[in-house]
């Protein structure tokens, strides 16, 4: 991924967060997704994928009517992982499907690194970057860094 694409994804995550209007940290991703017109499933960490899922995917995004979607993430016992996984799957929806262009999701998007190969690896990097920026915007990171890191150690620029 090149620098302009990286910058575009960071800016896109900032714009989406501002558009939705939820503030505060940690960001409540389930409320965030609802404000975007979507839903999430409530599968427990030990539960298998919902019926109809492709065999063995980690997480998926499903169409749900005209302009809605359902994020069916893999669930963890740690809420931090759950929040991150929801943000990452939202990144996949917005960056790697027809949702933004067409206004709806037409088919299931599956997060499956084993079936997607190198192309999916690139998408995963982009969705990770989107999730990181959504959950910890640059301006918040810089504020925290200035408060807690010693500038003389050159830990950031």
N, C-alpha and C positions, 0 to 999 in steps of 0.2 A: 504494500500500500504506500502510495507516495504522499508527500507532505501536503499538497493541496487537498487530497481526499481526506486525510486525517483532520485537517482544519475544518473542512466542510462538515464532517461528522460531529466534531466537537460543537460547532456553531448550531447545527441542526438539533442536537440534544438540548442545548441552551434555549433555543427558540421553542421547542416543544414544551419544555418545563415552564417557560414563561406563558405560553399560550394556555396551558391547562390551569395555571394559577395556584397550584399547591406549593406552599412554602414549608419550611421547617425541615429539620433533620433529626432522625432518619426519615426519609421520604416514605410515605405510606403508598406502596406501589399498587395495592389493590384498589384504593380510592382513586389513584391516578388513572388506572386503566378504566375504571367505571366512568370517570369524567371524560375520557376519550371515547366513550360509547361501547366499551368492551366489557367482558366478564372474565372471571377466572374460575377454575375448578377448585374444589376443596379436597383433593385426593391426599391421603395420609402418606408419609414416607414409605410405609411397608406395603401399600396397595399397588397392585399392578396397573398398567395403563388401562384406560377406559376401553370398553368393547369397541371394536372398529378401528383401533389404532394399528398402524403398521407394526410389525414385530420388532420389539426392543428399542423404540426411540426414547431418547432422554426426555424431550419436551416437544410440544407441538402447538400450533396456532390453527384454530378451526374457523371456518366461515359460520356466521350466525345471523342469517337474514341479510337484509339490504345493506346496511352500513355498519353492522356490528361484527364482533369477532369474539372468540373464546380462547384464552391462553390456558392451556393444560400443561403446566410445568411439572417437571420432576420436583417432588417436595423433599425437603431435608428436615432434620430435627432442629436445625439452627435457623432462626428467622433472618439472620443476615444473609445466609445463602439463598433462602427463599426470595428475599427482596431482590437480590442481585440476579437470580435466575429469571424473575418476572421482567426486570429491566432489560436483560439481554434478549429475551424472547420478543419484547416490544420493539427492540432495535431490529431484530430480524424482520418483524412485520413491516416496519416503516421503511427499512432499507432494502429488503430483498424480496418483497412480494409486490403485486400490482395494487395493493391497498391504497396507497396515496394517489396513484395515477388514475385508477378506475373508481375509487370511492368505495370499494368493497373488496372483500377477500373471496376469490372464486374457488379456491381449492386448499386443502390442508397443507400447511408448511410444517415439515418435520425437521427437528434438530437431530441429525444423525451423522456424525462424523465418519462412520465406517462406510456408509453408502455414498456420501457426497464427495469423497476424495479431496484433492487439492482445492477445487473451487469452493467447497464448503469450508475448508480451513481458512481461506481468505474472508469468507462471510463471517465466520466465527470471530476472527480478529476484529472486524468492523463492528459486529454486534457487541463484543466486549468493550470496545472503545466507547460506543454509544452509552452502554450501561454505566461505565465508570463516570462519564461526563454528566449523565443524568443524576446519578446518586451523589457525586461529589464535584460540583462545578468548579471550574478553575479559580474563580474569585474566592470561593470558600476555601479551597486548598491553599491558596496564597495567604489568606488571613491566618489559617491554622499554622502554616509553615513559619510565618513571621513571628508568631507568638511562641512557638515551641522549638524551633531549630535555631542553632547558633549561626549567624550569618558568616562569621569568620571561618567556619568549616567548609564553606562553599558547597553546601548541600543542595542549593537551588540557585536559580538565576533570577 
